[in-house]
Amino acid sequence: MTLIRCRRFMWTAIAGLALASGCTHTSRPSGPSLTAANEKVTPLKPAQVTDMQFAMAQMMEKRGELSQAAATYEEALKKDPKRADAWMHLAVINDKQGKFAESNEQYRQVQLLAPNSVELYCNLGYSYYLQERWSEAEHCLRYAVSMQPDHKRAWNNLGLVMARSGNAQDAMIAFGNAGCRASDSHINLGYCMTLNGAFPDARREYETALALDSKSDAARCGLDNLTRVAAKMNGGATPTSGNPIHLTSATAEK
């Protein structure tokens, strides 16, 4: 056997002994892969960043963090001014805060980007409802239900507008189209009549609701609130204990 062949045999034998004894040392580093460390991170595309901001804003809005949500929607819109959904959410937030000049401009942006959106006319109608602009509210909401006849929220909002503007019959029809039970429709009427200061009519509606559903907590709560509001409006003593005066309809408005 030549010297070269002997050396080859020796190193092969040493390697075999090392493996047999469990020795795993090699020349390759045992730490993180150098390839992984050198991999390039692909930056997010602007549309992906906007989507993330929009999702964050939605979570904030659901938690009631309206100012933070509005700021995040605005940041998203800086990157993509054509996001009609972000403009819409921003408008709704401003409606809730009574910033109607701002929300009106945001609804205008939605109309430019998505003129056939039923949600636009439903939300805009409710914005006008909050401002007590009954005619404009009715026009928007009737247009919304003409676009989508089974849009329950638009029907419910239309019912509130009709009730506040003194049209109880059309209000009952709208509440029915919204899927309200008869007792809940009368509660909604009572709520609106209380806001209008028509206390005897409101009491009649709540009592009718109780006659239809004697277990209705909403009707009993409405009667209780009505009594307290009427006392306050008529100069009576305002209760110093118990729940604060808080009116609500039986069904969600927005």
Buried (B, 14 or more C-beta within 10 A) or exposed (E): EEEEEEEEEEEEEEEEEEEEEEEEEEEEEEEEEEEEEEEEEEEEEEEEBBBEBBEBBBEBBEEEBBEBBBBBBEBBBEEBEEBBBBBBBBBBBBBBEEBBEBBBEBBEBBBEBBEEBBBBBBBBBBBBBBBEBBEBBBBBBBBBBEBBEEBBBBBBBBBBBBBBBEBBEBBBBBBBBBEBBBBBBBBBBBBBBBBBEBBEBBBBBBBBBBEBBEEBEBBBBBBBBBBBBBBEEEEEEEEEEEEEBEBBBBBEBB
